[in-house]
Amino acid sequence: MKGVSIASVAAVVLCSGCAPHAWTRADLDGRVICDEQRMQQVERSARLDGAETHWVNCPQATIRVVSNDH
């Protein structure tokens, strides 16, 4: 029982130091992600038609970072 609690405390201490990554423009610009809007449109259309949707690969979108610097 004592070994389990020490391991639990160690895991909490190790994970507590993890801070969320601060994204930069270079990290995000041009990154390819799943296009959630397109996926929702396809799934909504399938529901209306009484069909099922099984995703193998998601439709992709590219993130473009727009700067507000003037």
Kinemage of the C-alpha trace (Angstrom):
@kinemage 1
@onewidth
@group {chain A} dominant
@subgroup {mainchain}
@vectorlist {calphas} color= white
{ca met a 1} P 0.000 0.000 0.000
{ca lys a 2} L 2.853 2.372 0.840
{ca gly a 3} L 4.510 1.682 -2.531
{ca val a 4} L 1.350 2.605 -4.410
{ca ser a 5} L 0.995 5.936 -2.631
{ca ile a 6} L 4.647 6.869 -3.274
{ca ala a 7} L 4.237 6.044 -6.962
{ca ser a 8} L 1.048 8.100 -7.104
{ca val a 9} L 2.736 11.088 -5.485
{ca ala a 10} L 5.685 10.788 -7.860
{ca ala a 11} L 3.360 10.698 -10.885
{ca val a 12} L 1.467 13.774 -9.683
{ca val a 13} L 4.711 15.674 -9.072
{ca leu a 14} L 6.051 14.786 -12.523
{ca cys a 15} L 2.821 15.749 -14.295
{ca ser a 16} L 2.313 18.978 -12.361
{ca gly a 17} L 5.344 20.513 -14.052
{ca cys a 18} L 3.802 20.125 -17.512
{ca ala a 19} L 2.530 23.469 -18.774
{ca pro a 20} L 0.497 23.887 -21.950
{ca his a 21} L 2.617 24.646 -24.987
{ca ala a 22} L 2.418 28.268 -26.141
{ca trp a 23} L 1.786 28.079 -29.888
{ca thr a 24} L 3.661 30.428 -32.184
{ca arg a 25} L 2.795 31.543 -35.694
{ca ala a 26} L 5.512 29.268 -37.068
{ca asp a 27} L 3.975 26.293 -35.223
{ca leu a 28} L 0.497 26.809 -36.676
{ca asp a 29} L 0.868 28.391 -40.128
{ca gly a 30} L 0.506 25.748 -42.812
{ca arg a 31} L -0.410 22.985 -40.365
{ca val a 32} L -2.795 20.397 -41.819
{ca ile a 33} L -5.714 19.374 -39.594
{ca cys a 34} L -9.046 17.606 -39.967
{ca asp a 35} L -11.683 19.965 -41.389
{ca glu a 36} L -14.326 19.625 -38.668
{ca gln a 37} L -16.861 21.832 -40.467
{ca arg a 38} L -16.731 19.649 -43.569
{ca met a 39} L -16.993 16.499 -41.447
{ca gln a 40} L -20.107 17.856 -39.710
{ca gln a 41} L -21.678 18.740 -43.076
{ca val a 42} L -21.062 15.234 -44.418
{ca glu a 43} L -22.425 13.586 -41.258
{ca arg a 44} L -25.512 15.834 -41.214
{ca ser a 45} L -26.179 15.041 -44.873
{ca ala a 46} L -25.768 11.310 -44.211
{ca arg a 47} L -28.248 11.458 -41.307
{ca leu a 48} L -30.795 13.222 -43.506
{ca asp a 49} L -30.358 10.519 -46.171
{ca gly a 50} L -30.537 7.705 -43.602
{ca ala a 51} L -26.954 6.658 -44.330
{ca glu a 52} L -24.027 5.867 -42.051
{ca thr a 53} L -20.665 7.594 -42.104
{ca his a 54} L -17.475 5.676 -41.329
{ca trp a 55} L -14.391 7.884 -41.476
{ca val a 56} L -11.160 6.297 -42.664
{ca asn a 57} L -9.372 9.567 -43.424
{ca cys a 58} L -10.742 12.957 -42.506
{ca pro a 59} L -11.110 15.775 -45.027
{ca gln a 60} L -8.175 18.083 -44.466
{ca ala a 61} L -7.821 21.821 -44.035
{ca thr a 62} L -4.705 23.958 -43.780
{ca ile a 63} L -4.403 26.515 -41.010
{ca arg a 64} L -3.277 29.939 -42.182
{ca val a 65} L -2.305 32.399 -39.468
{ca val a 66} L -3.396 35.955 -40.223
{ca ser a 67} L -1.409 38.657 -38.487
{ca asn a 68} L -3.121 41.801 -37.169
{ca asp a 69} L 0.133 43.749 -37.333
{ca his a 70} L -0.273 46.939 -39.347
